[in-house]
Every structure is written in structure tokens, then in C-alpha cells.
Amino acid sequence: MNNVAKWHELVSSKNADGLNDLIAEGATFYSPVVFKPQEGREITVVYLTAAFHVLMNGTFKYVREINDDRCSCLEFELELDGKKVNGVDLITWGDDGLIADFKVMIRPLQGVNAVHQKMGEMLASMQK
């Protein structure tokens, strides 16, 4: 199974437990609302686990994708608190087939704000 197929399998099964096996030790996560890139597997897994809980709400779907050997651009849509959210996951794959960089971009502003609020709440609850 190729790397992007593994990612899709995790998303479709909502299996955040498999993230550790797909993310490189030195991975970097770029949030649409946090200025500073988050460095390392552990924090990348935390953010993506929270995203699985918040975004994979039954309305999430990938609607377009562009792949090559090292990069994937996955456009998604969902509805969150009555707001339509459109975004892109930009994934860079390392030579080992693991996620080296994961960047999320979201639009429109109302969608960004809804995701920001829900992700903040989820991250706070995960720290308890």
C-alpha cells in the first residue's frame, strides 16, 4: 500500500492510533491558525488526532487530490457548526514513505474561525 493510500485508510476508519506509524520523527505540522510551525512527531500526532475528532464528523470528505512521489495535495470539504469549510492538506513524504511535513490551509474565514474554536477546545480537553 502506498503512503497516500495509508493516509486515506486512517481517515476513512477515523483511526488516529495509526498516526504514529505514518509520521516521521522529525515531522513538521503547519496549522492554519498557529503562527509557529509545530516540530516533531509527538506534537504532529497531537494536532492530527484532535483534527480527527473535530473534523471527521460525518460530513468530511476529500473532493480532489493531486499526488506525486513526494507530495500530496488533498482538498477537503466539511460542515462544522452550520458553516461550510473548504481546505487543503499539503503532505510531503520523506524517502522512508513517512509524513515529513503536513500543512493545513482552510477557507473561508468563518470556516477558519469555527475550526479554530473547536480545535482549541479539543486540544484543551486532550491535555487534561
Contacts in CASP RR format, 6 or more apart in sequence:
PFRMAT RR
TARGET T0000
AUTHOR 0000-0000-0000
METHOD contacts of the structure
MODEL  1
MNNVAKWHELVSSKNADGLNDLIAEGATFYSPVVFKPQEGREITVVYLTA
AFHVLMNGTFKYVREINDDRCSCLEFELELDGKKVNGVDLITWGDDGLIA
DFKVMIRPLQGVNAVHQKMGEMLASMQK
1 9 0 8 1.000
3 22 0 8 1.000
3 72 0 8 1.000
3 93 0 8 1.000
3 97 0 8 1.000
3 98 0 8 1.000
3 99 0 8 1.000
4 65 0 8 1.000
4 67 0 8 1.000
4 72 0 8 1.000
4 74 0 8 1.000
4 91 0 8 1.000
4 93 0 8 1.000
6 22 0 8 1.000
7 22 0 8 1.000
7 72 0 8 1.000
7 74 0 8 1.000
7 91 0 8 1.000
7 99 0 8 1.000
8 62 0 8 1.000
9 15 0 8 1.000
10 16 0 8 1.000
10 18 0 8 1.000
10 19 0 8 1.000
10 22 0 8 1.000
11 52 0 8 1.000
11 56 0 8 1.000
11 60 0 8 1.000
11 62 0 8 1.000
14 52 0 8 1.000
14 56 0 8 1.000
16 45 0 8 1.000
16 48 0 8 1.000
16 49 0 8 1.000
16 52 0 8 1.000
16 53 0 8 1.000
19 44 0 8 1.000
19 45 0 8 1.000
19 48 0 8 1.000
19 49 0 8 1.000
20 41 0 8 1.000
20 45 0 8 1.000
22 98 0 8 1.000
22 99 0 8 1.000
23 41 0 8 1.000
23 44 0 8 1.000
23 45 0 8 1.000
23 48 0 8 1.000
23 98 0 8 1.000
23 99 0 8 1.000
23 102 0 8 1.000
24 41 0 8 1.000
24 94 0 8 1.000
24 96 0 8 1.000
24 98 0 8 1.000
24 99 0 8 1.000
24 100 0 8 1.000
25 40 0 8 1.000
25 41 0 8 1.000
26 39 0 8 1.000
26 40 0 8 1.000
26 41 0 8 1.000
26 100 0 8 1.000
27 39 0 8 1.000
27 40 0 8 1.000
27 41 0 8 1.000
27 44 0 8 1.000
27 98 0 8 1.000
27 99 0 8 1.000
27 100 0 8 1.000
27 101 0 8 1.000
27 102 0 8 1.000
28 37 0 8 1.000
28 38 0 8 1.000
28 39 0 8 1.000
28 40 0 8 1.000
28 44 0 8 1.000
28 100 0 8 1.000
28 101 0 8 1.000
28 102 0 8 1.000
29 37 0 8 1.000
29 38 0 8 1.000
29 40 0 8 1.000
29 43 0 8 1.000
29 44 0 8 1.000
29 47 0 8 1.000
29 48 0 8 1.000
29 101 0 8 1.000
29 102 0 8 1.000
29 103 0 8 1.000
30 37 0 8 1.000
30 38 0 8 1.000
30 101 0 8 1.000
30 102 0 8 1.000
30 103 0 8 1.000
30 104 0 8 1.000
31 38 0 8 1.000
31 47 0 8 1.000
31 104 0 8 1.000
32 104 0 8 1.000
32 105 0 8 1.000
32 106 0 8 1.000
32 112 0 8 1.000
32 115 0 8 1.000
32 116 0 8 1.000
33 112 0 8 1.000
33 115 0 8 1.000
33 116 0 8 1.000
33 119 0 8 1.000
38 44 0 8 1.000
38 47 0 8 1.000
44 99 0 8 1.000
44 102 0 8 1.000
46 123 0 8 1.000
46 126 0 8 1.000
47 119 0 8 1.000
47 123 0 8 1.000
48 102 0 8 1.000
49 126 0 8 1.000
50 119 0 8 1.000
50 120 0 8 1.000
50 122 0 8 1.000
50 123 0 8 1.000
50 126 0 8 1.000
51 104 0 8 1.000
51 119 0 8 1.000
53 122 0 8 1.000
54 80 0 8 1.000
54 115 0 8 1.000
54 118 0 8 1.000
54 119 0 8 1.000
54 122 0 8 1.000
55 76 0 8 1.000
55 78 0 8 1.000
55 80 0 8 1.000
55 85 0 8 1.000
55 115 0 8 1.000
57 78 0 8 1.000
57 79 0 8 1.000
57 80 0 8 1.000
58 78 0 8 1.000
59 77 0 8 1.000
59 78 0 8 1.000
59 79 0 8 1.000
59 80 0 8 1.000
60 76 0 8 1.000
60 77 0 8 1.000
60 78 0 8 1.000
61 76 0 8 1.000
61 77 0 8 1.000
61 78 0 8 1.000
62 74 0 8 1.000
62 75 0 8 1.000
62 76 0 8 1.000
63 75 0 8 1.000
63 76 0 8 1.000
63 77 0 8 1.000
64 74 0 8 1.000
64 75 0 8 1.000
65 72 0 8 1.000
65 73 0 8 1.000
65 74 0 8 1.000
65 75 0 8 1.000
66 72 0 8 1.000
66 73 0 8 1.000
67 73 0 8 1.000
69 93 0 8 1.000
70 92 0 8 1.000
70 93 0 8 1.000
70 94 0 8 1.000
71 90 0 8 1.000
71 91 0 8 1.000
71 92 0 8 1.000
71 93 0 8 1.000
72 89 0 8 1.000
72 90 0 8 1.000
72 91 0 8 1.000
72 93 0 8 1.000
73 88 0 8 1.000
73 89 0 8 1.000
73 90 0 8 1.000
73 91 0 8 1.000
74 88 0 8 1.000
74 89 0 8 1.000
74 90 0 8 1.000
74 91 0 8 1.000
75 86 0 8 1.000
75 87 0 8 1.000
75 88 0 8 1.000
76 86 0 8 1.000
76 87 0 8 1.000
76 88 0 8 1.000
76 89 0 8 1.000
77 84 0 8 1.000
77 85 0 8 1.000
77 86 0 8 1.000
77 87 0 8 1.000
78 84 0 8 1.000
78 85 0 8 1.000
79 85 0 8 1.000
80 111 0 8 1.000
80 114 0 8 1.000
80 115 0 8 1.000
80 118 0 8 1.000
81 114 0 8 1.000
81 118 0 8 1.000
82 114 0 8 1.000
83 110 0 8 1.000
83 111 0 8 1.000
83 114 0 8 1.000
84 108 0 8 1.000
84 111 0 8 1.000
85 106 0 8 1.000
85 107 0 8 1.000
85 111 0 8 1.000
85 114 0 8 1.000
85 115 0 8 1.000
86 106 0 8 1.000
86 107 0 8 1.000
86 108 0 8 1.000
87 104 0 8 1.000
87 105 0 8 1.000
87 106 0 8 1.000
87 107 0 8 1.000
88 104 0 8 1.000
88 105 0 8 1.000
89 102 0 8 1.000
89 103 0 8 1.000
89 104 0 8 1.000
90 101 0 8 1.000
90 102 0 8 1.000
90 103 0 8 1.000
90 104 0 8 1.000
90 105 0 8 1.000
91 99 0 8 1.000
91 101 0 8 1.000
91 102 0 8 1.000
91 103 0 8 1.000
92 99 0 8 1.000
92 100 0 8 1.000
92 101 0 8 1.000
92 102 0 8 1.000
93 99 0 8 1.000
93 100 0 8 1.000
94 100 0 8 1.000
106 112 0 8 1.000
106 115 0 8 1.000
END
